[in-house]
Amino acid sequence: MLTIASVEVSRDLSVAKIYFSLFDPEERKETQDALERASGFLRRKLARQMNTRSVPILRFYYDDSAERGAHMSAIIADAVASNTTDDEQPSEDDDVAGKAASSD
């Protein structure tokens, strides 16, 4: 499944950078190729909708921010899980302090 993540249009409206993401990142190359092949068709459709003298050149870029976000979430979840595990196990300092308190 293709999602248009964002579009940036140059100030003079000559170029539109279209960022897309995919449900299956493995299809990135073939999807980008298909979008580039369809750019002429898409520009003609845009020309019918826009009231400008020219239609921007369409450039397609894969947006991997969702993948990077998922990766960062996994790192944070691992860190939290590791911290929770560390908190449940007494450290050597806790053992020494506990023995000293019980011998008083």
C-alpha positions in Angstrom: 0.0 0.0 0.0 1.3 3.4 -1.0 1.0 6.5 1.2 2.0 10.0 0.2 3.8 11.3 3.3 4.4 14.8 2.2 4.9 17.1 -0.8 7.3 20.0 -1.1 6.8 22.4 -4.1 9.6 24.8 -5.1 8.9 28.5 -4.8 8.6 28.9 -8.5 6.3 25.8 -8.8 8.7 24.1 -11.2 9.4 21.0 -9.1 7.4 19.0 -6.7 9.2 16.6 -4.4 6.8 13.9 -3.4 7.7 11.7 -0.4 6.0 8.3 -0.2 6.0 5.4 2.2 5.0 1.8 1.8 3.5 -0.9 3.9 6.1 -3.3 2.5 9.5 -1.6 2.2 10.7 -4.4 0.0 8.7 -3.0 -2.9 10.5 0.4 -2.7 12.5 0.2 -5.9 9.7 -1.1 -8.2 7.2 1.3 -6.7 9.5 4.3 -7.2 10.1 3.2 -10.8 6.4 2.9 -11.4 5.7 6.3 -10.0 8.5 7.8 -12.2 7.0 6.1 -15.3 3.5 7.5 -14.4 4.8 11.0 -13.7 3.7 12.2 -17.2 0.2 10.9 -16.7 0.1 12.5 -13.3 1.3 15.8 -14.6 -1.4 15.8 -17.2 -4.0 15.2 -14.5 -2.6 18.0 -12.4 -2.6 20.3 -15.4 -6.3 19.9 -15.7 -6.8 20.8 -12.1 -4.3 23.6 -11.7 -4.8 27.2 -12.9 -1.1 27.8 -13.6 0.9 28.2 -16.8 3.2 25.3 -16.0 2.9 22.1 -14.0 5.7 21.0 -11.7 8.1 18.3 -12.6 7.3 15.4 -10.2 10.2 13.8 -8.3 9.5 10.9 -6.0 11.5 10.0 -2.9 11.0 7.2 -0.5 10.2 8.3 3.0 11.7 6.0 5.6 10.7 8.0 8.7 8.1 5.3 9.7 10.8 2.6 9.6 13.3 4.9 11.6 10.5 5.6 14.1 9.7 1.9 14.6 13.5 1.2 15.0 13.8 4.0 17.6 10.7 2.7 19.4 12.2 -0.8 19.6 15.5 0.6 21.0 13.5 2.6 23.7 11.4 -0.5 24.5 14.6 -2.6 24.9 16.1 0.1 27.1 13.0 0.3 29.3 12.8 -3.5 29.6 16.5 -3.7 30.5 16.1 -1.0 33.1 13.1 -2.8 34.6 15.0 -6.0 34.8 18.0 -4.2 36.4 15.7 -2.6 39.0 14.2 -6.0 40.0 17.6 -7.6 40.6 19.5 -6.3 43.7 22.9 -4.9 42.9 26.0 -5.8 44.8 25.8 -2.4 46.6 22.3 -3.3 47.8 23.5 -6.6 49.1 26.4 -5.0 51.0 24.1 -2.3 52.4 21.5 -4.9 53.4 24.0 -7.0 55.2 25.4 -4.0 57.1 22.0 -2.9 58.2 21.0 -6.4 59.4 24.3 -6.7 61.4 23.7 -3.5 63.3 
